[in-house]
Amino acid sequence: MTTDRPKAVPTVQVDNERVIVTEWRFPPGGETGWHRHGYDYVVVPQTSGTLLLETAEGNHEAELTSGIAYYKGEGVEHNVVNANDYEFVFVETELR
């Protein structure tokens, strides 16, 4: 599915045999695009706000708080969209 949303900007900070650490910056309305996670991962929001998670099972919103991490397992498929009218930033650590 193609949208006219702006793209989130990933900046890989660490990429080695154990982890991949990526900072994600989402402009207002920005999205990652549909993807499947190949590794377990931990996300640490740097901004508080709402992300829209588009999944095959339907859409839902996640309220995130700066500094409060969450974990998800390998295999998650979704498109992540910034539902805020301001930039949203998180750091994702994938565990190889």
Summary of the structure (lengths in Angstrom):
residues: 96
radius of gyration: 12.7
end to end distance: 28.6
largest distance: 36.8
contacts: 251
relative contact order: 0.35
helix: 0%
strand: 58%
